[in-house]
Amino acid sequence: MSETKKPAPVRLIYDVWLKEGERTPAGTVVSVGLVEAKALIAAGKAERADPLPGE
């Protein structure tokens, strides 16, 4: 699996529309592609939700 397609978990800070017409509420942890995860984090709409080592 390429790095850009590898799923990355993020916790949404704001409601976002990941799919057309479908709102995903703030506080939800979703797995999105690495590129999309970086874009959401850069826009301030999400934060990393990686598990801590040992979890």
Protein Blocks (a to p, Z undefined) as FASTA:
>chain_A
ZZklpccddddfbdcdfbghiacdehiacdddfklmmmmmmnopaccfbdcehZZ
